[in-house]
Amino acid sequence: MKLNLLLTEHSFIFACMNPQIFDKLKLLAEAAKFDVSCASSGTTRSNAQKGIGSAAGWGVCHSFTEDGRCVSLLKIMLTNYCIYDCGYCANRRSNDIPRTTFSVSEIIELTIEFYRRNYIEGLFLSSGIVRNADYTMERMARVAKDLRTIHRYNGYIHLKTIPGASRELIGEAGLYADRLSCNVELPSEQSLKFIAPDKDYQSIYRPMHYIQQGFLESKEEKKKFRQAPRFAPAGQSTQMIIGASPDDDNRILHLANAMYQRPAMRRVYYSGYIPVNTYDNRLPALTAPPLVRENRLYQADWLMRFYHFKVDEIVNEGHPNLDLDIDPKLAWALRNPQFFPVDVNTADYEMILRVPGIGTKSAQLIVASRRYGNLSSEHLRKMGIVMKRAKYFITCRELPLFTVQEVKPERIRELLTLPAKKKKDAEGLMLNF
């Protein structure tokens, strides 16, 4: 984590400035690591006259933007005190851990000082819940407001909204933050009530609805008045914890798909459950977070958002969980061999997108390049297509040796999951045959 490196390299600065703030920073930066619902912003706020910072073309939090840049933010919690006792949370009320709280002025000072030293490109602020939802949300909104209005800070701000917070406070937060997030936490309300009995879907979805309303109202206002304030211009995001409950991938992806239908929703994040409370018998006995499953869910999410896949094509009642051995696009192709092989010289863009080993940029390049002549396998390799997968599902200028029609899908799956040496030997046997 970049913040850990930053603390190691520059701790002497903050220790000299204020040892108490430095100690708080170590605790509350560590406490914030479990919230992954933050990524590149997509907002375009430029630097105002006599202000500091800029969010133009930049993202946040150790994430990769569309052009490949890795960006970072100061990711901290306002406090790790919490009145809730959620089973999956390291900061739950019943845990005996060191507790501390930042004041509003301390967070502002840290953000400005880190930014001036070019250590960060934005702020992601989360929090435990103290006293009640509105008390906590009011302090978080004040951080964003004071940064914008008093310190003229124009960098990126992402605020975690508090379940149960009032519409007025959500509205104020949205006027000063670039992005707001409210975490669903678990894929079903039944699981949420079992593992986090203090929470319910109503308290979570109400702030999400307020964000959506504010976002839509702001768009309408901008059509009428050019100088109308923008509300959370980078939209909202949410997070689901994977593996803490028995919910299958079918449930998870259908919920994610429904959220993407909301106008302001930009990203759904999937966080593999980290077993921090091993003594809680409501939680599965995991030794490590389910990272492979988490990765497969992100791949499936990508298929829904950029590859024109419907959620029922990826998971359904017959296939409720993603295959952990192969990616969901390849799994769909092997379940539907009747659509292949695809002739890359004549097929439409949408069908080329469904070929395993071909991404969105490669598909666009194929469609653009074939106008000037038929494409060969060598052309495809130069475009960056992963031929070790794609070759079973396409035809081009040369006649293919083997496609999914000649080789059974089960055999292709076996070949693609074999170690490299065994795979080479197996393909040699096929050629001899």
Secondary structure as UniProt FT lines:
FT   HELIX           2..17
FT   HELIX           19..31
FT   HELIX           32..34
FT   TURN            49..50
FT   TURN            56..57
FT   STRAND          63..64
FT   TURN            66..67
FT   STRAND          70..71
FT   STRAND          74..77
FT   TURN            87..88
FT   TURN            90..91
FT   TURN            93..94
FT   HELIX           104..116
FT   TURN            117..118
FT   STRAND          122..126
FT   HELIX           133..149
FT   STRAND          156..160
FT   TURN            163..164
FT   HELIX           167..176
FT   STRAND          179..181
FT   HELIX           189..195
FT   TURN            197..198
FT   HELIX           201..224
FT   TURN            226..227
FT   TURN            233..234
FT   STRAND          236..242
FT   HELIX           249..260
FT   TURN            263..264
FT   STRAND          265..272
FT   TURN            278..279
FT   TURN            281..282
FT   HELIX           291..306
FT   HELIX           311..314
FT   HELIX           328..335
FT   HELIX           337..339
FT   STRAND          342..343
FT   TURN            344..346
FT   HELIX           349..353
FT   TURN            356..357
FT   HELIX           360..369
FT   HELIX           370..372
FT   HELIX           377..382
FT   TURN            383..384
FT   HELIX           387..390
FT   TURN            391..393
FT   STRAND          394..395
FT   TURN            404..406
FT   HELIX           409..417
FT   HELIX           420..432
//
